[in-house]
Amino acid sequence: MKVVLKILFIVFLVWMATGIYLLKTNHKNAQIVIGLAVLYMTFVLMPLFIYYRYKNGKYKKYILNDTKIKEWINDEEGSSKN
């Protein structure tokens, strides 16, 4: 999956570079090429990256819940008494 993401990202960079080149040469379809590259990044590359990055549950340590908030409050009360 990591290799696939790298290849897809390189495709995106080449696509954007082509769009910018066409834009500089005043090609009539330059805006369409850049727009399709942005759509590709939005609907293909980013969802695959997000899935790859968070599929193993690494995000769970960043989620706030009641127990973590209570621990923080207890830690603050304990440190303020010192």
matplotlib code that plots the C-alpha trace (Angstrom):
import matplotlib.pyplot as plt

x = [0.0, 2.9, 4.4, 1.0, 0.6, 4.0, 3.2, -0.1, 1.5, 4.1, 1.3, -0.4, 2.8, 3.4, -0.2, 0.0, 3.3, 1.8, -1.2, 1.1, 3.1, 0.0, -1.2, 2.1, 1.9, -1.7, -3.2, -7.0, -7.4, -4.9, -7.6, -9.4, -6.1, -5.4, -9.0, -8.9, -5.6, -7.2, -10.2, -7.9, -6.1, -9.3, -11.2, -8.5, -5.2, -6.4, -9.0, -6.4, -3.8, -6.2, -7.2, -3.6, -2.6, -5.4, -6.3, -4.4, -6.2, -3.2, -5.6, -7.2, -4.6, -5.7, -9.4, -10.8, -13.2, -14.5, -11.8, -8.9, -10.5, -11.0, -7.4, -6.2, -8.4, -7.1, -3.5, -4.0, -5.5, -2.6, 0.0, -1.7, -1.6, 2.2]
y = [0.0, 2.4, 1.9, 2.4, 5.7, 6.9, 6.1, 7.8, 10.9, 11.0, 10.7, 13.7, 15.8, 15.1, 15.9, 19.2, 20.0, 19.3, 21.6, 24.4, 24.1, 24.2, 27.2, 29.0, 28.3, 29.6, 26.3, 26.3, 23.2, 24.1, 24.9, 21.5, 19.6, 21.3, 20.8, 17.1, 16.8, 18.4, 16.1, 13.1, 14.2, 14.8, 11.7, 9.1, 10.0, 11.5, 8.8, 6.1, 7.9, 8.4, 4.7, 3.6, 6.0, 5.1, 1.5, 0.1, 2.3, 4.6, 7.5, 6.2, 7.9, 11.3, 10.9, 12.7, 10.8, 11.2, 9.1, 11.1, 14.4, 13.2, 12.1, 15.5, 17.3, 15.0, 15.6, 19.4, 19.3, 17.2, 19.5, 22.7, 21.4, 21.1]
z = [0.0, 0.8, -2.7, -4.3, -2.4, -3.5, -7.1, -6.9, -5.4, -8.1, -10.7, -9.0, -9.0, -12.7, -13.5, -11.7, -13.3, -16.7, -15.8, -14.7, -17.9, -20.0, -18.0, -18.7, -22.4, -22.4, -23.6, -23.7, -21.5, -18.8, -16.2, -16.9, -16.4, -13.1, -12.0, -12.8, -10.9, -7.8, -8.1, -8.4, -5.2, -3.4, -4.3, -4.9, -3.2, 0.1, 1.0, 0.3, 2.4, 5.3, 5.2, 5.1, 7.9, 10.3, 9.6, 12.6, 15.1, 15.8, 16.0, 19.3, 21.5, 20.1, 20.8, 23.9, 26.1, 29.7, 31.3, 29.8, 30.7, 34.3, 34.5, 33.3, 35.9, 38.7, 37.5, 37.6, 41.0, 42.3, 40.8, 42.0, 45.6, 45.5]

ax = plt.figure().add_subplot(projection="3d")
ax.plot(x, y, z, "-o")
ax.set_aspect("equal")
plt.show()
